[in-house]
Amino acid sequence: MEKLAIIELNEVGLKLSILKVSNGKFKLENENFDYFDLFSEVRADKLLKPKTISSLITTLKMYKRIIDMNGIEKTMTLAYPFLMKARNQKGFFDEVYNNTNMSFSYINDEEYIKDIYTSVSNLIDGTKGVIVSIGANDVALIKYNRRTTLGSQVLHFGVLSTLYNDNGERREYKDMIKYALDEMKSSDFEIPTDEELSFIGIGNPFINLGRIAKKIERYPLLLDNNYQVKKESFEKVEKFLSELEFEKVKKVKGLVDSADMLLVGMAVINAAFEYLKMNAVTISTANFRDGHVRNAIATENIDRYSDMLANSFDSYREFLPFDTDVNLRVNNMSNILFKQLKVMHKLPRAYVKALRIASYMYNCGKLISEVDYEKHGFYVILNSSLAGISQKDLLLGAFTCLCQSPDDFNISEWIKYQSIVTEEDLDAVRKMGLIIKLAAALNSSKEPVVTDVICDILGDSVILKTVSATDPIYEVTQGMKVADEYRKQFKKNLQLI
């Protein structure tokens, strides 16, 4: 395992990200951001001021010390193309190199599109659609179908250039919308007409939209990725913000931008809804950095796009401090039991993803504490950022993990999410939690002893015959400890042999 540092210099500052890297997988370990209003300086005078250059170099020296202290041998240094407009940009980068030995390279449009798409396609599972990325000084539009990009364009305007007119004056909201829409209409991007297309939005404006929409709709999950906002919900957010005084907008909590950036972000999204004829947009936490790193380190470890959830599990395993082979076996045994006990639980295949999540991560709560790890597992799963699944599947997976220990289940916690889950779901998570508990018991020795089970139903008894190469006495003994809960849930006596 090694560490990688990536430094991004964009219109609003410097960002240092430190990531752990192993076998083509990566995990963010630390992130620092320092604000510099480079956009205003370059827009006004086409120059970076000497004081700003000095401050940037001081910050980069600090970043270099952090990198050296962490023993990081590889660093990526990337500059956003807006800085090309500064007449002294070459002198600035020469001075940076002389003081820090860092050599920045500019991001071109082709690279930007590739990295944005890679990041999105590793988080959101969709056959075809359009990605709309809104940044400080760029809007990227990417059309894709079955893991292939069909058309794309980077428009060199964003929330900052939409906020101010050519005289440096702040635009009115309706003028922001008109400006953004005119910029989009001037592009060569071919607007798709397929009604089955999905639209995916990335960038701070979309994150803010989702968070406000969830507050208005009283949506109980505080998750950003894979949350869909319909056009009617967007209009509610717009109306909510338009009726607030500017000082009150500043007080809206949990957002990732200042009040003025919040409003201009909504204006650009408004233009995107109209230009692309969107009825809804799915918000993603994808970003350029993650796509760039993935493309840089994962060339020889092509991600299994066909199973994004399995990909997420692989990344999860890679950075855990303990052996996870048993997780694979519990996951496999849970699937076997789910099939063998079909006549008992009568659950449709719609619940298989939740079962996969909970069984694969059945012991993830031990990252917090060995005691009551099932209870802790609920929060670990809910905040695990697993890809390729809906927010509901993630929530059901978390509750299934919790239901390994029925005593920890609190119906009031379930009621908090009643706008997402149903009574049928409640029955399902309880049954699946019991199945996983039995699967874990059959892997009690942490060795591949029991490889299969065969189910026989005789009257009021269920007999599970274990298939194993060695004597499974310990696994059978542990499995029989689930018999009482099994009888309560399924009204049948459980016998393991």
C-alpha positions in Angstrom: 0.0 0.0 0.0 1.3 3.5 -0.9 0.0 7.0 -0.7 -0.6 9.5 -3.5 -1.0 13.3 -3.3 -2.9 15.4 -5.8 -2.9 19.2 -5.8 -5.5 21.1 -7.7 -5.2 24.8 -8.5 -8.5 26.2 -9.8 -10.4 29.5 -9.9 -11.1 29.6 -6.2 -8.0 28.2 -4.6 -5.7 25.3 -3.9 -6.7 21.8 -2.8 -4.5 19.0 -1.5 -5.9 15.5 -1.4 -4.0 12.6 0.1 -5.1 9.1 -0.9 -4.2 5.6 0.0 -3.6 3.4 -3.1 -3.5 -0.4 -3.3 -4.1 -2.8 -6.2 -5.8 -0.2 -8.4 -8.1 0.9 -5.6 -7.9 4.2 -3.6 -9.4 5.8 -0.6 -9.3 9.5 0.5 -7.3 9.9 3.7 -7.1 13.6 4.1 -8.1 16.8 2.3 -7.1 20.5 2.7 -8.5 23.5 0.9 -7.2 27.0 0.9 -9.4 29.8 -0.7 -7.9 32.3 -3.2 -10.1 34.4 -5.3 -8.1 33.9 -8.5 -11.1 34.3 -10.7 -11.7 37.9 -9.7 -8.0 38.8 -10.2 -7.7 37.3 -13.6 -11.1 38.5 -14.8 -10.3 42.1 -13.8 -6.6 42.5 -14.8 -5.6 39.3 -16.6 -2.9 39.1 -14.0 -2.1 37.3 -10.8 -1.1 39.8 -8.2 2.4 39.5 -6.6 0.8 39.2 -3.1 -1.4 36.4 -4.3 1.5 34.6 -6.0 3.5 34.9 -2.7 0.6 33.5 -0.7 0.1 30.6 -3.2 3.7 29.6 -3.0 3.7 29.8 0.8 0.7 27.4 0.8 2.3 25.1 -1.7 5.4 24.9 0.5 3.2 23.9 3.4 1.6 21.3 1.2 5.0 20.0 0.3 5.9 19.6 4.0 2.7 17.7 4.6 3.6 15.4 1.6 7.1 14.9 2.8 6.0 14.2 6.4 3.6 11.5 5.0 6.4 9.8 3.0 4.5 10.3 -0.2 6.6 9.7 -3.3 4.1 10.4 -6.1 2.3 13.8 -6.4 0.0 15.0 -9.2 -0.2 18.7 -9.7 -3.0 20.0 -11.9 -4.1 23.5 -13.0 -7.5 24.4 -14.4 -7.4 26.1 -17.8 -8.9 29.3 -16.6 -5.5 30.3 -15.4 -4.3 30.4 -19.0 -6.0 33.8 -19.2 -3.4 35.3 -16.7 -0.7 37.0 -18.8 1.9 36.2 -16.1 0.9 32.6 -15.7 4.2 31.3 -17.2 6.2 33.4 -14.8 4.0 32.3 -11.9 4.5 28.6 -12.7 8.3 29.1 -13.1 8.4 30.7 -9.7 6.4 27.9 -8.2 8.8 25.3 -9.6 11.9 27.3 -8.4 10.4 27.4 -4.9 8.7 24.0 -4.5 10.0 21.9 -7.4 6.4 21.4 -8.4 5.6 21.4 -12.1 1.9 22.0 -12.8 0.2 20.7 -16.0 -3.0 22.1 -17.4 -6.2 20.0 -17.7 -7.5 19.9 -21.3 -11.1 19.4 -22.3 -10.6 15.8 -23.5 -9.0 14.8 -20.2 -11.6 16.6 -18.2 -14.5 14.8 -20.0 -12.8 11.4 -19.6 -12.2 11.9 -15.9 -15.7 13.2 -15.1 -17.3 10.3 -17.0 -15.0 7.7 -15.2 -16.0 9.1 -11.8 -19.7 9.1 -12.6 -19.7 5.6 -14.1 -18.1 4.2 -11.0 -20.8 5.6 -8.7 -24.1 5.6 -10.6 -25.5 2.6 -12.4 -27.3 3.6 -15.6 -27.5 2.3 -19.1 -27.8 5.6 -21.0 -28.0 9.2 -20.1 -26.5 12.7 -20.0 -24.1 14.0 -17.4 -24.3 17.6 -16.5 -21.3 18.9 -14.5 -21.4 22.5 -13.2 -18.1 24.0 -12.0 -16.7 27.4 -11.1 -15.9 28.2 -14.7 -17.0 25.3 -16.8 -20.1 23.3 -17.6 -19.5 19.8 -19.1 -22.2 17.9 -21.0 -21.6 14.2 -21.7 -23.9 11.8 -23.5 -23.3 8.1 -22.9 -24.8 4.7 -23.7 -23.7 1.3 -22.4 -20.4 2.5 -21.0 -19.5 4.5 -24.1 -19.5 8.3 -24.5 -21.4 9.3 -27.6 -20.9 13.1 -27.5 -19.5 15.7 -25.1 -18.6 19.3 -24.8 -17.0 21.6 -22.2 -18.6 25.0 -22.1 -16.2 27.6 -20.7 -18.6 29.3 -18.3 -19.7 28.4 -14.9 -21.2 29.8 -11.7 -18.5 32.5 -11.3 -18.8 33.8 -14.8 -22.6 33.7 -14.6 -22.7 35.7 -11.3 -21.0 38.8 -12.8 -21.5 40.7 -16.1 -18.7 42.1 -18.2 -18.6 45.2 -16.0 -18.0 43.2 -12.9 -21.6 43.9 -11.6 -23.6 41.2 -10.0 -26.5 40.0 -12.2 -30.1 39.7 -11.2 -31.3 36.1 -10.9 -33.4 36.2 -14.1 -30.4 37.6 -16.0 -28.2 34.8 -14.6 -30.6 32.2 -16.0 -30.7 34.0 -19.4 -26.9 34.2 -19.6 -26.4 30.5 -18.7 -29.1 29.4 -21.1 -27.6 31.5 -23.9 -24.2 30.0 -23.3 -25.7 26.5 -23.5 -27.7 27.3 -26.7 -24.5 28.5 -28.3 -22.8 25.1 -27.9 -22.6 22.3 -30.5 -23.9 19.7 -28.1 -26.6 17.5 -29.7 -29.5 17.4 -27.3 -30.8 13.9 -27.0 -34.5 13.2 -27.4 -34.8 9.7 -26.0 -37.4 9.6 -23.2 -35.6 6.8 -21.4 -32.5 8.9 -20.8 -31.4 9.6 -17.2 -29.8 12.9 -16.3 -27.0 13.0 -13.8 -25.9 16.2 -12.1 -22.5 16.7 -10.5 -20.9 19.7 -8.8 -21.6 21.8 -5.7 -24.8 23.4 -7.2 -26.4 20.0 -7.6 -25.3 18.9 -4.1 -26.9 22.1 -2.7 -30.1 21.5 -4.7 -30.4 17.9 -3.3 -29.8 19.0 0.3 -32.4 21.8 0.2 -34.9 19.6 -1.7 -34.5 16.9 1.0 -35.3 19.5 3.7 -38.4 20.7 1.9 -39.6 17.1 1.2 -38.7 16.0 4.7 -36.6 13.2 3.2 -35.0 11.4 6.2 -31.7 10.2 4.6 -28.8 12.6 4.7 -27.1 11.1 1.7 -26.1 13.0 -1.4 -25.2 10.4 -4.0 -28.0 8.9 -6.1 -30.7 11.2 -4.9 -33.2 12.2 -7.6 -34.7 15.6 -7.8 -37.8 16.0 -10.0 -38.4 19.3 -11.9 -41.3 20.1 -9.5 -39.0 19.7 -6.5 -36.4 22.0 -8.2 -39.1 24.6 -8.7 -40.0 24.3 -4.9 -36.3 24.9 -4.1 -36.2 28.0 -6.4 -39.4 29.4 -4.8 -38.1 28.7 -1.3 -34.9 30.6 -2.0 -36.6 33.5 -3.9 -38.8 34.2 -0.9 -35.9 34.4 1.5 -34.0 37.6 2.1 -30.3 37.3 1.1 -29.2 37.4 4.8 -31.5 34.5 5.6 -30.2 32.5 2.6 -26.8 32.7 4.3 -28.2 30.9 7.3 -29.4 27.8 5.4 -27.4 25.0 7.0 -25.5 22.1 5.6 -24.7 23.6 2.2 -21.3 23.6 0.4 -21.3 27.1 -1.0 -21.8 30.7 0.1 -25.2 32.3 -0.4 -24.4 34.1 -3.6 -22.9 30.9 -5.1 -26.0 29.0 -4.0 -28.3 31.3 -5.9 -26.2 31.4 -9.1 -25.9 27.6 -9.0 -29.7 27.4 -9.0 -29.7 29.7 -12.0 -27.4 27.5 -14.0 -29.4 24.4 -13.0 -32.6 26.2 -14.1 -30.9 26.8 -17.6 -29.9 23.1 -17.8 -33.4 22.0 -17.0 -34.8 24.1 -19.9 -32.0 23.5 -22.4 -31.9 19.7 -22.0 -35.7 19.4 -21.4 -35.0 17.5 -18.1 -37.9 16.2 -16.0 -35.6 15.0 -13.2 -31.9 14.9 -12.4 -30.1 12.3 -10.3 -27.4 13.9 -8.1 -24.0 12.3 -7.9 -21.0 13.0 -5.6 -18.7 12.1 -8.5 -15.9 14.6 -9.2 -12.9 15.3 -11.5 -10.3 14.3 -9.0 -11.6 10.8 -8.3 -11.9 10.1 -12.0 -8.4 11.4 -12.7 -6.9 9.3 -10.0 -8.9 6.2 -11.1 -7.7 6.6 -14.7 -4.1 7.1 -13.5 -3.8 4.1 -11.2 -6.4 1.6 -12.4 -5.4 1.0 -16.0 -4.3 -2.5 -15.3 -7.1 -3.2 -12.9 -10.2 -2.6 -15.1 -13.2 -2.1 -12.8 -16.0 -4.5 -13.2 -18.5 -2.1 -14.6 -21.0 -4.9 -14.9 -21.2 -5.2 -11.1 -20.5 -1.9 -9.4 -21.5 -3.2 -6.0 -18.9 -5.9 -6.2 -16.4 -3.2 -7.1 -17.3 -1.3 -4.0 -16.9 -4.4 -1.9 -13.4 -4.9 -3.4 -12.4 -1.3 -2.4 -13.9 -1.8 1.0 -11.9 -5.0 1.6 -8.7 -3.4 0.3 -8.4 -0.9 3.1 -9.7 -2.9 6.1 -7.3 -3.7 9.0 -8.4 -7.3 9.3 -8.8 -10.4 7.1 -12.0 -10.3 5.1 -12.1 -13.8 3.5 -14.8 -14.7 6.0 -16.9 -11.9 4.6 -16.9 -13.5 1.2 -17.9 -16.8 2.7 -20.7 -15.3 4.8 -22.0 -13.5 1.7 -21.9 -16.8 -0.3 -23.6 -18.8 2.5 -26.3 -16.1 2.9 -27.1 -16.4 -0.8 -27.3 -20.2 -0.5 -29.6 -20.0 2.5 -31.7 -17.4 0.8 -32.3 -19.8 -2.1 -32.7 -22.9 0.0 -35.2 -21.3 2.4 -37.2 -19.6 -0.3 -40.4 -21.5 0.6 -40.0 -20.2 4.2 -39.2 -16.5 3.7 -41.1 -16.0 0.4 -39.1 -12.8 -0.3 -38.8 -11.6 -3.9 -35.5 -11.1 -5.6 -35.9 -7.4 -5.2 -34.3 -7.8 -1.8 -31.1 -9.5 -3.0 -29.1 -6.3 -3.1 -29.9 -5.5 0.5 -28.9 -9.1 1.4 -25.6 -8.8 -0.4 -24.8 -5.5 1.3 -25.6 -6.7 4.8 -24.0 -10.2 4.4 -20.8 -8.9 2.9 -20.5 -6.2 5.6 -22.1 -8.3 8.4 -19.2 -7.5 10.8 -18.4 -4.0 9.7 -19.5 -2.5 13.0 -16.4 -4.1 14.5 -14.5 -1.1 13.1 -16.2 0.8 15.9 -16.5 -1.8 18.6 -16.6 -5.6 19.0 -19.5 -5.1 21.5 -22.9 -4.7 19.7 -21.2 -4.6 16.4 -24.5 -5.3 14.6 -25.9 -2.1 15.9 -22.8 -0.1 14.9 -22.9 -1.8 11.5 -26.1 0.1 10.7 -24.3 3.4 10.6 -21.2 2.1 8.9 -23.2 0.7 6.0 -25.4 3.8 5.8 -22.3 6.0 5.4 -20.3 3.5 3.3 -20.7 5.2 -0.1 -21.3 1.9 -1.8 -21.9 2.4 -5.6 -24.4 1.0 -8.0 -27.3 0.8 -5.6 -30.3 3.0 -4.7 -30.5 4.8 -1.4 -33.4 2.6 -0.4 -31.3 -0.6 -1.0 -28.5 0.9 1.1 -31.0 1.7 3.9 -32.4 -1.8 3.8 -28.9 -3.3 3.9 -28.2 -1.3 7.0 -31.3 -2.4 8.8 -30.7 -6.0 7.7 -27.3 -5.9 9.4 -28.9 -4.5 12.5 -31.5 -7.3 12.5 -28.8 -9.9 13.1 -29.4 -8.8 16.7 -33.2 -8.5 17.1 -32.8 -7.0 20.6 -31.0 -4.0 19.1 -33.8 -3.2 16.7 -35.9 -0.2 17.7 -39.2 0.3 15.8 -39.0 4.0 16.4 -35.8 4.1 14.3 -37.6 2.4 11.5 -40.5 4.8 11.7 -38.0 7.7 11.0 -37.7 6.3 7.5 -41.4 5.4 6.8 -41.4 7.7 3.7 -38.9 5.3 2.1 -39.7 1.9 3.5 -42.9 -0.3 3.8 -44.3 -3.0 6.1 -43.2 -5.6 3.6 -39.6 -4.2 3.9 -39.8 -4.5 7.7 -40.7 -8.2 7.4 -37.9 -8.6 4.8 -35.0 -7.1 6.9 -36.0 -9.2 9.9 -35.9 -12.4 7.9 -32.7 -11.5 6.1 -31.0 -10.5 9.3 -31.8 -14.0 10.7 -30.4 -15.6 7.5 -27.2 -13.7 7.8 -26.9 -14.6 11.5 -27.2 -18.2 10.5 -24.7 -17.8 7.7 -22.2 -16.2 10.1 -22.7 -19.0 12.6 -21.8 -21.5 9.8 -18.5 -19.7 9.4 -17.8 -19.4 13.1 -14.3 -20.9 12.9 -13.4 -18.3 10.2 -12.3 -21.2 8.0 -14.0 -22.7 4.9 -15.5 -25.7 6.7 -19.2 -25.6 5.6 -19.3 -25.1 1.8 -23.0 -25.8 1.2 -26.3 -26.7 2.8 -29.2 -28.8 1.6 -32.7 -28.0 2.9 -35.4 -30.5 3.8 -38.8 -29.5 5.2 -40.5 -32.2 7.2 -43.8 -31.2 8.9 -43.0 -28.5 11.4 -39.2 -29.0 11.1 -36.6 -27.6 8.7 -33.5 -29.8 8.4 -30.3 -28.2 7.0 -27.7 -30.8 6.0 -24.2 -29.3 6.0 -21.8 -30.1 3.2 -18.2 -30.0 4.4 -14.8 -31.6 3.9 -14.1 -31.8 7.7 -16.2 -32.3 10.8 -18.4 -29.2 11.1 -19.3 -29.8 14.8 -18.4 -26.3 15.9 -20.3 -24.6 13.1 -23.3 -26.9 13.7 -23.3 -26.1 17.4 -23.1 -22.3 16.8 -25.8 -22.6 14.1 -28.2 -24.3 16.5 -28.0 -21.2 18.7 -30.1 -19.5 16.1 -32.9 -22.1 16.4 -35.0 -20.2 18.9 -35.1 -17.0 16.8 -35.7 -19.2 13.7 -38.8 -20.7 15.4 -40.1 -17.3 16.3 -39.7 -15.9 12.8 -40.7 -18.9 10.7 -42.8 -21.0 13.0 -40.6 -24.0 12.3 -38.1 -26.0 14.3 -34.6 -25.7 12.9 -32.2 -28.7 12.9 -28.6 -28.6 11.6 -26.8 -31.9 10.9 
